[in-house]
Amino acid sequence: MLGNGSEPAEAKLAAALELSRRLLREKLYRGPVLTSSGETKLYLATLFVGQEYESFIALYLTNQHCVIKEHVLFRGTVDGAAVYPREVVREALGCNAAACIFAHNHPSGVAEPSRADIKITRKLQAALGTVDIRVLDHVVVGSLENLVSFAERGLL
């Protein structure tokens, strides 16, 4: 402390630093717990806000559905992204995941899953199933208000 009247500003900075440390620890060690479809959709929607290209992410989870890692697996163009099951399985094993949730966005704003979306989800589910990692959902994000859950539609 400098003793020149800057203590209030320094105290605010120290408090902000401590809050940041706590939030980082929480994210690194516990991560959010996704206990409902609604929570999951909101969490995923915020990840894709403003993206003008398609990307495919995986949330790797513990048995209690706590997020271990959030990972952009592939980034594509305005209308596609390549997804390779081998890489997904390798990453899931690397973080010792018990379950996964996949998500990708449709920059067009239309969240309706394509045949290719359904096909790759089934391939991922089969590949991960061989190593006992469950696929809980795949969410297609069109916008904050327009999301489609494969689990809710019975596609898993």
Backbone as a printed PyTorch tensor [residue, N CA C, xyz], in Angstrom:
tensor([[[  0.8350,  -1.1780,   0.0000],
         [  0.0000,   0.0000,   0.0000],
         [  0.8810,   1.2420,   0.0000]],

        [[  0.4530,   2.1840,  -0.7770],
         [  1.2590,   3.3780,  -0.9490],
         [  0.9970,   4.4400,   0.1060]],

        [[ -0.1480,   4.4110,   0.7440],
         [ -0.4500,   5.4060,   1.7690],
         [ -0.7740,   6.7640,   1.1990]],

        [[ -1.1190,   6.8430,  -0.0600],
         [ -1.3940,   8.1370,  -0.6870],
         [ -2.8700,   8.2770,  -1.0770]],

        [[ -3.7430,   7.6120,  -0.3470],
         [ -5.1620,   7.7310,  -0.6410],
         [ -5.6610,   6.7320,  -1.6720]],

        [[ -4.8000,   5.8350,  -2.1150],
         [ -5.2210,   4.8770,  -3.1420],
         [ -5.6930,   3.5580,  -2.5520]],

        [[ -5.7900,   3.4800,  -1.2040],
         [ -6.2030,   2.2320,  -0.5580],
         [ -7.5500,   1.7140,  -1.0450]],

        [[ -8.5760,   2.5740,  -1.1980],
         [ -9.8550,   2.0410,  -1.6740],
         [ -9.7320,   1.3660,  -3.0490]],

        [[ -8.9850,   1.9480,  -3.9540],
         [ -8.8060,   1.3570,  -5.2800],
         [ -8.0210,   0.0550,  -5.1780]],

        [[ -7.0110,   0.0380,  -4.3320],
         [ -6.2250,  -1.1860,  -4.1540],
         [ -7.0510,  -2.2800,  -3.5000]],

        [[ -7.9120,  -1.9030,  -2.5600],
         [ -8.7800,  -2.8800,  -1.9090],
         [ -9.7540,  -3.4790,  -2.9160]],

        [[-10.2670,  -2.6400,  -3.8110],
         [-11.1690,  -3.1380,  -4.8530],
         [-10.4430,  -4.0880,  -5.7960]],

        [[ -9.2270,  -3.7360,  -6.1500],
         [ -8.4360,  -4.6170,  -7.0270],
         [ -8.1260,  -5.9440,  -6.3420]],

        [[ -7.7800,  -5.8810,  -5.0510],
         [ -7.4950,  -7.1080,  -4.3030],
         [ -8.7430,  -7.9830,  -4.2220]],

        [[ -9.8960,  -7.3530,  -3.9910],
         [-11.1540,  -8.1050,  -3.9220],
         [-11.4810,  -8.7270,  -5.2790]],

        [[-11.2760,  -7.9780,  -6.3580],
         [-11.5330,  -8.5010,  -7.7050],
         [-10.5940,  -9.6610,  -8.0240]],

        [[ -9.3410,  -9.5390,  -7.6140],
         [ -8.3720, -10.6080,  -7.8350],
         [ -8.7830, -11.8710,  -7.0830]],

        [[ -9.2060, -11.7180,  -5.8280],
         [ -9.6340, -12.8690,  -5.0410],
         [-10.8700, -13.5190,  -5.6460]],

        [[-11.8220, -12.7210,  -6.0880],
         [-13.0240, -13.2540,  -6.7300],
         [-12.6520, -14.0090,  -8.0020]],

        [[-11.7570, -13.4560,  -8.7890],
         [-11.2960, -14.1250, -10.0060],
         [-10.6360, -15.4630,  -9.6890]],

        [[ -9.8210, -15.4910,  -8.6610],
         [ -9.1670, -16.7430,  -8.2530],
         [-10.1950, -17.7980,  -7.8590]],

        [[-11.1960, -17.3740,  -7.0840],
         [-12.2360, -18.3170,  -6.6510],
         [-13.0190, -18.8630,  -7.8360]],

        [[-13.3920, -17.9730,  -8.7560],
         [-14.1350, -18.4160,  -9.9330],
         [-13.2930, -19.3520, -10.7950]],

        [[-12.0230, -19.0390, -10.9530],
         [-11.1380, -19.8930, -11.7420],
         [-10.9800, -21.2600, -11.0890]],

        [[-10.7730, -21.2820,  -9.7690],
         [-10.6770, -22.5600,  -9.0600],
         [-11.9400, -23.3830,  -9.2390]],

        [[-13.0840, -22.7170,  -9.1250],
         [-14.3540, -23.4210,  -9.2830],
         [-14.4700, -24.0050, -10.6860]],

        [[-14.1020, -23.2360, -11.6810],
         [-14.1880, -23.7100, -13.0660],
         [-13.1850, -24.8280, -13.3120]],

        [[-11.9820, -24.6970, -12.8000],
         [-10.9510, -25.6960, -13.0390],
         [-11.2010, -26.9950, -12.2880]],

        [[-11.6740, -26.8980, -11.0700],
         [-11.7590, -28.0970, -10.2490],
         [-13.1520, -28.6970, -10.1740]],

        [[-14.1770, -27.9010, -10.2920],
         [-15.5180, -28.4560, -10.2060],
         [-16.2840, -28.2500, -11.4850]],

        [[-16.1520, -27.1170, -12.0860],
         [-16.9140, -26.8170, -13.2800],
         [-18.3980, -26.7820, -12.9690]],

        [[-19.1780, -26.3250, -13.9160],
         [-20.6170, -26.3190, -13.6790],
         [-21.1750, -27.7400, -13.6750]],

        [[-22.2470, -27.9330, -12.9640],
         [-22.9450, -29.2120, -12.9500],
         [-24.2050, -29.0230, -13.7770]],

        [[-24.3430, -29.8420, -14.8000],
         [-25.4780, -29.7340, -15.7110],
         [-26.4970, -30.8100, -15.3440]],

        [[-27.5100, -30.4000, -14.5870],
         [-28.4640, -31.3700, -14.0470],
         [-29.7880, -31.4140, -14.7930]],

        [[-29.9840, -30.5060, -15.7330],
         [-31.2400, -30.5130, -16.4810],
         [-30.9900, -30.1050, -17.9230]],

        [[-31.9390, -30.4380, -18.7560],
         [-31.8610, -30.0660, -20.1650],
         [-31.8490, -28.5470, -20.3220]],

        [[-32.6470, -27.8680, -19.5130],
         [-32.7080, -26.4060, -19.5810],
         [-31.3860, -25.7520, -19.2420]],

        [[-30.7430, -26.2180, -18.1640],
         [-29.4300, -25.6810, -17.7810],
         [-28.4040, -25.9390, -18.8760]],

        [[-28.4420, -27.1330, -19.4240],
         [-27.4930, -27.5100, -20.4650],
         [-27.6740, -26.6300, -21.6950]],

        [[-28.9090, -26.4340, -22.1080],
         [-29.1740, -25.6010, -23.2830],
         [-28.7010, -24.1620, -23.0700]],

        [[-28.9870, -23.6050, -21.9120],
         [-28.5570, -22.2330, -21.6270],
         [-27.0420, -22.1320, -21.6460]],

        [[-26.3890, -23.0790, -20.9980],
         [-24.9180, -23.1000, -20.9560],
         [-24.3460, -23.1700, -22.3780]],

        [[-24.9030, -24.0590, -23.1950],
         [-24.4000, -24.2340, -24.5600],
         [-24.7150, -23.0360, -25.4400]],

        [[-25.8950, -22.4670, -25.2940],
         [-26.2720, -21.3180, -26.1150],
         [-25.2890, -20.1680, -25.9250]],

        [[-24.8650, -19.9520, -24.6890],
         [-23.9460, -18.8400, -24.4260],
         [-22.5770, -19.0660, -25.0650]],

        [[-22.2200, -20.3230, -25.3030],
         [-20.9250, -20.6080, -25.9230],
         [-20.8890, -20.2260, -27.4060]],

        [[-22.0610, -20.2020, -28.0350],
         [-22.1180, -19.9810, -29.4760],
         [-22.5940, -18.5950, -29.8860]],

        [[-22.9310, -17.7600, -28.9300],
         [-23.4560, -16.4360, -29.2560],
         [-22.4830, -15.6770, -30.1590]],

        [[-22.9940, -15.1720, -31.2700],
         [-22.2070, -14.3300, -32.1610],
         [-21.2670, -15.0480, -33.1110]],

        [[-21.2040, -16.3750, -33.0720],
         [-20.3080, -17.0850, -33.9950],
         [-20.8920, -17.0830, -35.4040]],

        [[-20.0490, -16.7870, -36.3660],
         [-20.4840, -16.7570, -37.7640],
         [-20.0350, -17.9970, -38.5210]],

        [[-19.4240, -18.9240, -37.8550],
         [-18.9510, -20.1630, -38.4650],
         [-19.4620, -21.3170, -37.6200]],

        [[-19.5600, -22.4860, -38.2310],
         [-20.0190, -23.6530, -37.4900],
         [-18.8620, -24.2360, -36.7080]],

        [[-19.1480, -24.6000, -35.4680],
         [-18.1410, -25.2920, -34.6650],
         [-18.8280, -26.3920, -33.8640]],

        [[-18.0260, -27.3620, -33.4840],
         [-18.5180, -28.5570, -32.7990],
         [-17.7550, -28.6610, -31.4910]],

        [[-18.4820, -28.7220, -30.3840],
         [-17.8100, -28.8030, -29.0920],
         [-18.2450, -30.0550, -28.3460]],

        [[-17.4200, -30.4270, -27.4150],
         [-17.7540, -31.5180, -26.5040],
         [-17.5950, -31.0050, -25.0870]],

        [[-18.5410, -31.3810, -24.2570],
         [-18.4140, -31.1710, -22.8230],
         [-18.1170, -32.5380, -22.2400]],

        [[-16.9860, -32.6790, -21.5950],
         [-16.6060, -33.9440, -20.9630],
         [-17.0130, -33.8530, -19.5040]],

        [[-17.7250, -34.8790, -19.0310],
         [-18.3660, -34.8180, -17.7270],
         [-17.9630, -35.9700, -16.8140]],

        [[-18.1040, -35.7070, -15.5130],
         [-17.9570, -36.7650, -14.5130],
         [-19.2620, -37.5630, -14.4550]],

        [[-19.3040, -38.5820, -13.6140],
         [-20.5350, -39.3510, -13.4130],
         [-21.6650, -38.4910, -12.8460]],

        [[-21.3140, -37.4260, -12.1430],
         [-22.3080, -36.5320, -11.5490],
         [-22.6800, -35.3760, -12.4780]],

        [[-22.2450, -35.4520, -13.7350],
         [-22.5290, -34.4620, -14.7780],
         [-21.8650, -33.1170, -14.5130]],

        [[-20.7520, -33.1520, -13.8330],
         [-19.9410, -31.9690, -13.6010],
         [-18.9920, -31.8190, -14.7920]],

        [[-18.9060, -30.6310, -15.3560],
         [-18.0640, -30.4080, -16.5260],
         [-16.5900, -30.4750, -16.1310]],

        [[-15.8840, -31.4200, -16.7400],
         [-14.4350, -31.5470, -16.5490],
         [-13.7270, -30.6150, -17.5210]],

        [[-14.2080, -30.6470, -18.7540],
         [-13.5390, -29.8900, -19.8120],
         [-14.5510, -29.5400, -20.8890]],

        [[-14.3750, -28.3560, -21.4110],
         [-15.1700, -27.8710, -22.5340],
         [-14.1650, -27.6980, -23.6680]],

        [[-14.4160, -28.3530, -24.7950],
         [-13.3990, -28.3730, -25.8270],
         [-14.0010, -28.1870, -27.2120]],

        [[-13.4900, -27.1880, -27.9370],
         [-13.8820, -27.0300, -29.3340],
         [-13.1040, -28.0820, -30.1140]],

        [[-13.8310, -29.0790, -30.6060],
         [-13.1820, -30.1750, -31.3120],
         [-12.8750, -29.8130, -32.7590]],

        [[-13.8230, -29.1420, -33.3750],
         [-13.6530, -28.8120, -34.7850],
         [-14.3160, -27.4910, -35.0810]],

        [[-13.7060, -26.7780, -35.9790],
         [-14.2430, -25.4880, -36.4060],
         [-14.3880, -25.5500, -37.9050]],

        [[-15.5400, -25.1890, -38.3940],
         [-15.7950, -25.3100, -39.8230],
         [-16.0440, -23.9820, -40.4910]],

        [[-16.8220, -24.0450, -41.5460],
         [-17.1740, -22.8530, -42.3160],
         [-18.5880, -22.4450, -41.9240]],

        [[-19.2390, -21.6750, -42.7580],
         [-20.5890, -21.2290, -42.4330],
         [-21.6010, -22.3580, -42.4790]],

        [[-21.2580, -23.4880, -43.1200],
         [-22.2530, -24.5430, -43.2530],
         [-21.7190, -25.9550, -42.9930]],

        [[-20.6250, -26.0860, -42.2540],
         [-20.1450, -27.4310, -41.9790],
         [-18.9060, -27.4570, -41.1080]],

        [[-18.7160, -28.5940, -40.4470],
         [-17.5280, -28.8320, -39.6290],
         [-17.2310, -30.3250, -39.6810]],

        [[-15.9740, -30.6760, -39.8490],
         [-15.5710, -32.0810, -39.8980],
         [-15.4240, -32.6210, -38.4770]],

        [[-15.9560, -33.8110, -38.2280],
         [-15.9000, -34.4300, -36.9130],
         [-15.3090, -35.8240, -37.0700]],

        [[-14.2690, -36.1270, -36.2760],
         [-13.5820, -37.4080, -36.3720],
         [-13.7200, -38.1620, -35.0480]],

        [[-14.5030, -39.2590, -35.0310],
         [-14.7360, -39.9980, -33.7840],
         [-13.4680, -40.4040, -33.0520]],

        [[-12.4280, -40.7740, -33.7690],
         [-11.1840, -41.1840, -33.1160],
         [-10.6310, -40.0770, -32.2130]],

        [[-10.6640, -38.8470, -32.7120],
         [-10.1600, -37.7150, -31.9370],
         [-11.0430, -37.4420, -30.7180]],

        [[-12.3450, -37.6240, -30.8820],
         [-13.2720, -37.4020, -29.7750],
         [-13.0230, -38.4280, -28.6690]],

        [[-12.8610, -39.6930, -29.0590],
         [-12.6000, -40.7480, -28.0740],
         [-11.2700, -40.4980, -27.3690]],

        [[-10.2500, -40.1310, -28.1150],
         [ -8.9300, -39.8660, -27.5280],
         [ -9.0110, -38.7510, -26.4860]],

        [[ -9.7080, -37.6830, -26.8210],
         [ -9.8420, -36.5470, -25.8990],
         [-10.6480, -36.9380, -24.6670]],

        [[-11.7210, -37.7000, -24.8570],
         [-12.5570, -38.1300, -23.7310],
         [-11.7660, -39.0100, -22.7680]],

        [[-10.9850, -39.9270, -23.3170],
         [-10.1490, -40.7840, -22.4720],
         [ -9.0720, -39.9670, -21.7610]],

        [[ -8.5340, -38.9820, -22.4560],
         [ -7.4830, -38.1420, -21.8870],
         [ -7.9140, -37.3600, -20.6700]],

        [[ -9.1820, -37.0100, -20.5950],
         [ -9.6440, -36.2720, -19.4010],
         [-10.4830, -37.1550, -18.4850]],

        [[-10.4490, -38.4540, -18.7320],
         [-11.1100, -39.4370, -17.8760],
         [-12.6110, -39.1600, -17.7260]],

        [[-13.2460, -38.8450, -18.8330],
         [-14.6710, -38.5320, -18.8130],
         [-15.5090, -39.7920, -18.6420]],

        [[-16.6200, -39.6470, -17.9470],
         [-17.5910, -40.7270, -17.8050],
         [-18.7320, -40.5420, -18.7970]],

        [[-18.9180, -39.2920, -19.2330],
         [-20.0150, -38.9770, -20.1450],
         [-19.6390, -37.7550, -20.9800]],

        [[-20.3970, -37.5500, -22.0550],
         [-20.1730, -36.4030, -22.9410],
         [-21.4940, -35.7940, -23.3570]],

        [[-21.4460, -34.5160, -23.6110],
         [-22.5340, -33.8200, -24.2870],
         [-21.8970, -33.1050, -25.4610]],

        [[-22.4630, -33.2800, -26.6290],
         [-21.9620, -32.6150, -27.8240],
         [-22.8810, -31.4720, -28.1900]],

        [[-22.3300, -30.5100, -28.8660],
         [-23.1350, -29.3950, -29.3580],
         [-22.4550, -28.8000, -30.5710]],

        [[-23.2680, -28.3220, -31.4620],
         [-22.7380, -27.5270, -32.5570],
         [-23.7840, -26.4920, -32.9370]],

        [[-23.3450, -25.5020, -33.6420],
         [-24.2550, -24.4270, -34.0080],
         [-24.5340, -24.4500, -35.5030]],

        [[-25.6630, -23.8890, -35.8410],
         [-26.0210, -23.6350, -37.2310],
         [-26.0990, -22.1180, -37.3810]],

        [[-25.0680, -21.5100, -37.9730],
         [-25.0510, -20.0490, -38.1030],
         [-26.2690, -19.4840, -38.8400]],

        [[-26.9630, -20.3320, -39.5950],
         [-28.1690, -19.8870, -40.3040],
         [-29.2790, -19.5190, -39.3280]],

        [[-29.1920, -20.0170, -38.0870],
         [-30.2350, -19.7660, -37.0960],
         [-31.2590, -20.8790, -37.0200]],

        [[-31.2050, -21.8070, -37.9580],
         [-32.1420, -22.9330, -37.9770],
         [-31.5040, -24.1000, -37.2340]],

        [[-32.1310, -24.5340, -36.1470],
         [-31.5210, -25.5560, -35.2920],
         [-31.9310, -26.9810, -35.6570]],

        [[-32.7070, -27.1570, -36.6780],
         [-33.1650, -28.4970, -37.0550],
         [-31.9640, -29.3720, -37.4260]],

        [[-31.8120, -30.5430, -36.7680],
         [-30.6730, -31.4290, -37.0780],
         [-30.7700, -31.9790, -38.5000]],

        [[-29.6410, -32.0460, -39.1520],
         [-29.5840, -32.6250, -40.4950],
         [-29.3620, -34.1320, -40.3780]],

        [[-29.4870, -34.8240, -41.4980],
         [-29.1850, -36.2580, -41.5110],
         [-27.7280, -36.4950, -41.1380]],

        [[-26.8530, -35.6160, -41.6050],
         [-25.4230, -35.7390, -41.2690],
         [-25.2070, -35.5660, -39.7640]],

        [[-25.9460, -34.6610, -39.1270],
         [-25.8460, -34.4540, -37.6790],
         [-26.2340, -35.7330, -36.9330]],

        [[-27.3230, -36.3410, -37.3560],
         [-27.7990, -37.5800, -36.7210],
         [-26.8040, -38.7050, -36.9410]],

        [[-26.2700, -38.7950, -38.1520],
         [-25.3150, -39.8610, -38.4840],
         [-24.0340, -39.7460, -37.6520]],

        [[-23.4700, -38.5460, -37.5380],
         [-22.2210, -38.4030, -36.7860],
         [-22.4690, -38.6230, -35.2930]],

        [[-23.6330, -38.2400, -34.8090],
         [-23.9500, -38.4680, -33.4000],
         [-23.9850, -39.9620, -33.1020]],

        [[-24.5800, -40.7130, -33.9790],
         [-24.6480, -42.1710, -33.7820],
         [-23.2640, -42.8020, -33.8730]],

        [[-22.4280, -42.2900, -34.7830],
         [-21.0460, -42.7990, -34.8780],
         [-20.2710, -42.4980, -33.6000]],

        [[-20.4300, -41.2910, -33.0790],
         [-19.7490, -40.9060, -31.8380],
         [-20.2510, -41.7390, -30.6700]],

        [[-21.5540, -41.9440, -30.6150],
         [-22.1390, -42.7390, -29.5410],
         [-21.6050, -44.1650, -29.5800]],

        [[-21.5030, -44.7510, -30.7550],
         [-20.9810, -46.1160, -30.8890],
         [-19.5050, -46.1710, -30.4990]],

        [[-18.7130, -45.2070, -30.9790],
         [-17.2760, -45.1920, -30.6830],
         [-17.0300, -45.0260, -29.1880]],

        [[-17.7270, -44.0930, -28.5650],
         [-17.5480, -43.8570, -27.1340],
         [-18.1040, -45.0120, -26.3050]],

        [[-19.1280, -45.6570, -26.8000],
         [-19.7100, -46.7890, -26.0940],
         [-18.7350, -47.9460, -25.9370]],

        [[-17.8010, -48.0770, -26.8710],
         [-16.8190, -49.1690, -26.7780],
         [-15.8720, -48.9860, -25.6020]],

        [[-15.7740, -47.7590, -25.0860],
         [-14.9150, -47.4920, -23.9260],
         [-15.7450, -47.0150, -22.7360]],

        [[-17.0330, -47.3530, -22.7490],
         [-17.9570, -47.0770, -21.6310],
         [-18.1010, -45.6020, -21.2730]],

        [[-18.1170, -44.7520, -22.2820],
         [-18.3870, -43.3350, -22.0690],
         [-19.7550, -43.0450, -22.6820]],

        [[-20.6640, -42.5510, -21.8530],
         [-22.0370, -42.3070, -22.2850],
         [-22.1690, -40.9650, -23.0040]],

        [[-22.9750, -40.9390, -24.0420],
         [-23.3420, -39.6890, -24.7080],
         [-24.7130, -39.3100, -24.1690]],

        [[-24.7700, -38.2020, -23.4290],
         [-26.0070, -37.7830, -22.7850],
         [-26.8990, -36.9670, -23.7110]],

        [[-26.2750, -36.1980, -24.5970],
         [-27.0770, -35.3580, -25.4970],
         [-26.1940, -34.7970, -26.5930]],

        [[-26.8480, -34.2980, -27.6130],
         [-26.2230, -33.5020, -28.6620],
         [-27.2180, -32.3850, -28.9140]],

        [[-26.7840, -31.1620, -28.7280],
         [-27.6580, -30.0040, -28.8690],
         [-27.2180, -29.2050, -30.0900]],

        [[-28.1940, -28.8880, -30.9370],
         [-27.9390, -28.0200, -32.0840],
         [-28.4480, -26.6410, -31.7080]],

        [[-27.5640, -25.6540, -31.8250],
         [-27.8840, -24.2830, -31.4310],
         [-28.0700, -23.4420, -32.6860]],

        [[-29.2890, -22.9260, -32.8510],
         [-29.5500, -21.9940, -33.9440],
         [-29.4110, -20.5590, -33.4590]],

        [[-29.9220, -20.3230, -32.2540],
         [-29.8420, -19.0120, -31.6040],
         [-30.0890, -19.2320, -30.1170]],

        [[-30.1020, -18.1520, -29.3560],
         [-30.3520, -18.2800, -27.9190],
         [-31.7250, -18.8900, -27.6270]],

        [[-32.6680, -18.6500, -28.5120],
         [-34.0280, -19.1510, -28.2960],
         [-34.3410, -20.3990, -29.1100]],

        [[-33.4730, -20.7880, -30.0060],
         [-33.7610, -21.8750, -30.9390],
         [-32.6980, -22.9590, -30.8130]],

        [[-32.9770, -23.9430, -29.9580],
         [-32.0570, -25.0500, -29.7130],
         [-32.8240, -26.3610, -29.8110]],

        [[-32.1480, -27.3890, -30.3130],
         [-32.7650, -28.7170, -30.4070],
         [-31.8840, -29.7200, -29.6830]],

        [[-32.5120, -30.4630, -28.7710],
         [-31.8320, -31.5130, -28.0090],
         [-32.1500, -32.8670, -28.6210]],

        [[-31.1030, -33.6150, -28.9860],
         [-31.3130, -34.9730, -29.5070],
         [-31.9740, -35.8570, -28.4560]],

        [[-31.5780, -35.6990, -27.1910],
         [-32.1510, -36.5200, -26.1210],
         [-33.6450, -36.2610, -25.9860]],

        [[-34.0490, -34.9970, -26.0300],
         [-35.4580, -34.6690, -25.9170],
         [-36.2730, -35.1960, -27.0980]],

        [[-35.6440, -35.2850, -28.2550],
         [-36.3250, -35.7720, -29.4550],
         [-36.2620, -37.2960, -29.5970]],

        [[-35.5730, -37.9700, -28.6800],
         [-35.4640, -39.4120, -28.7580],
         [-34.4960, -39.8890, -29.8240]],

        [[-33.5410, -39.0620, -30.1920],
         [-32.5760, -39.4120, -31.2410],
         [-31.3310, -40.0880, -30.6950]],

        [[-31.2380, -40.2680, -29.3830],
         [-30.0820, -40.9580, -28.8030],
         [-30.4990, -42.3220, -28.2950]]])
